[in-house]
Amino acid sequence: MKLARRFWAVLLIVCAATTASAAPGTTSATSKSYPDPARFEKSIRAFEAKDNQGTPAPGGIVCVGSSSMAFWNATVQQDLAPLPVIPRGFGGSTMNDALFFADRVVTRYRPKAVVLYEGDNDVAAGIAPEKIRETFEAFTSTVHKALPDAHIYVISIKLSPVRATLWPKILETNRLIQAACGKDKRLVYVSIVEAMMGSDGKVREDLFRTDKLHMNPKGYSIWRDKLRPILMGAESVAKQG
């Protein structure tokens, strides 16, 4: 436990220093621009082609996000059963891509809830934490404009070993998104950072594939065990009455 506290203390100090080093109002200005969402048109059309064979019933739970969500597409329905899950992860995406395609991969299904994992690629691409937060808020506004009562469950950005140099910005982004969620009862922040750490306070590398970026089945079991009880408590058929 002492090692874990020391690990977090060091990261928090680095995060504070990073935040303090940027003059007020300049961080977003120095942020890089998001890439063109049109690069995912083929992936989105593949989802639509699948829908033509049978559109999911309204009232499900859409799981959308980048490759960490896309690699979960194959088993997320089983992991979150009996909840009616609609897997819509598309690898390489950012928060801005989720926003751009929200009408085609989220609201068109009239879900009662959305599970979102984005921000990982945003940070890696040099997008400022404040810009990611702003884009997240635009995403939630878009979803709630079409679905005012939908809950949005936001999975925190994981600390991947290969992106260790980005951990301070990842944690700052997580902090900003968590704060944004605290302003709206329809938004639920689900932190998986602590659950993916060992008793020594370090990120568990055994949860990742050889690339040290994407998770293996052990990693997804952590996500399942963290997310499923929350969803079952709020979104199960019995709970909905």
N, C-alpha and C positions, 0 to 999 in steps of 0.2 A: 504493500500500500504506500510506503514511503517513496519507493521508486516511481510509482504512478503519479503521486502528487508532485514529485520533482519534475517529471516529464511534462506535466501540464503547466507547472509554474514557468518553466523555460519557454514553452510555446507561447504562453500568454504574454510574457515579457517581450518576446520577439514581435508578437502581433501588435502590442502597444507601441513599440518602437517604430514599426512599419507605418502604423496609422499616424503617429505623431510627426513623422518625417515628411508627410505630404501636407502642403499648405491647404487651408480650408478652401473647398471649391475647385481644387485643381486635379483631384484624382480622376474624375470622370473625363476631364479634358485630355488627360494623358492616356486614357484607356484606348486600346486598339478597337477597330471596328469589327462588328460581326460579319462573317462571310455570308454570301448570298444563299438564302434558304432553298432556292430553286435547285440546288445540287441534290436535294432529296426527293425531287418530284417522282423519280422512278420508284423509290421505296413507298411513297404515299400511294401511288397508283396500284402498287402490289396489294396494299391493304384494301383498297377499294375493289379490286378484282376479286379478292377473297370474299368481300361483303356481298358481291353480286351472286355468290353461290349460297348465301344465307346470312342476312344481316342479324347481328346479335340483338336480343330483345332489350327494350329500354329498361332502365333501372339497374344496370350492371355497375361494375367498378372498372373504369379504364385505367390501365397501368401504362404510363407513357414516360419516355425518357431516352437517354443516350445508351451507349453499348452495354453498360451495366444492367440496364433494364432490358435491352434487346436480347442479351444472352439468357435472360430469365424468361423470355417469351415461351420457351418450350415446356417449362415446368411450373410457371407461376400459378396456373389454374389449379394444378394438383396441390401445390404448396398452400394455397389460400382457400382450398375447398372447405365447405360447400358454397362459399361466396361466388357469385357469378362474375368472374373476371374476364376482361377483354384485353388481351396483350397487344400493346401498340408501341413497343420500344423500337427505335430506329437508331442504329449505331453511328456514332460520330456527331450526333446532334447537340445543340446548345439550347439554353433557355429561350433564345430568340427564335430558334427553329420550332420549338414547342408552341410558342406564341403564334408564329406565322401560320402553322398548320392546325391550330386548335380547332377550327371549325370542321376539319376533315378527319382528325384522329381522336377528337374528344367529344365535342358537343353534338356532333351528328348522331351519336349513339344514345343521347338523352340519359346519361348515367346518373346514378344517385350520388356517386363519389368518384374522385380521381386520385390516383397515386402518382406522384411526380418525382422523377429523379433527373435533375439537370444541374448544371453548374460546374461539373468536373471538367468538361472540355472548354468551357468558358474561361476558367482560370488558366488552363494550360495555353489558351490562345492569347492571353494577355488582356482579357477583359477585366476592368476594374470591379472590385466587389460591389461598389455602389451602383454601377451600371447593371450588374447581374440582379441586384435587388430590385432596381427599377423595372427591369424586364420581367422579373417574377411577378411584380405587382400588376403589370400590364396583362400578363397571362391570367392571373386570377380574376381581374376585372372582365376580361373577355369571356371567361368561363361563366362567371356569375351574371353577366348580362344575359346570357342564354339560359342559364340554369341557376336561378337565385338561391335555391336551397341546397345546392350540391356542396358536400364537404370535399376539401382538397387536402390530401395527406402528403406532406413534403418530406421525402427522405433526405437527411443531411448528406452533404458531400463526404465521401469516404476518404480516409488518409491512405492512399496507395503508396507502397514503398518506393516505386519508381518516380513518384512526384514529391518526394520528401522536401525538396527545396521550395515547393509551392505550399506546404502545409500552413504557414502563417496566413497567406491570402485565402486559403480554403477555409480556415477557421474564422477569419474575419467575415467571409461571405456567409458562412453558416450562422454567425452571430446576427448579421443583418437580416437574414431571412427569418430566423427565429423571432426576432423583434417584430418583423412585419406580421408574422403569424399571430403574435400576441395581441394584435389590434383588431382581429376579426375571429369570432368564435367558429366560423366555418372553415378556418384554416388550422391544420394540426401539424406541428413540427415533430418529426420522428427522428431522433438522433440515433445513429448506428455507430458513431465514432467510438464511444466507450466500450460497446459490446464487441468490437473488433480488436480490442486490445487484450493482451495477456495479463497475468497477475504481476508481471514485472513492469507493467506500465508502458510496454512497447507494442507497436502494431504487430499483430500476428501475421507473419509472412506465409504461414501454412494455409491461410485462407485465400491465397491468390494463385493464379496460374503462373507459369514460368516467366511471363512478361512482367509480373509484379504490378500489374495495373488492373487486370480483370480478375474477377473472383472465380474460384472453383466451387464445387458443390458444398464444401464446408462453409464458405463465405455466404452462400445463399441460404444456408440453414440458419445462419445468424439473422439475416434479414427476415426470413420467414418467422422465426421465433419472436422477433421484435415487433413485426408489423401485424401478424395475424391476430393476436389477442386484442389489439387496438381496434382493428376492423370488425372482428366478431362482436366486440362490445358495443359498437356504434352502428354497424351497417348490416348485421345479420337479419334474415327474414323475420325471425322471432322478435327482434328489437324493433323492427319497423312496424310490427303489429299487423 
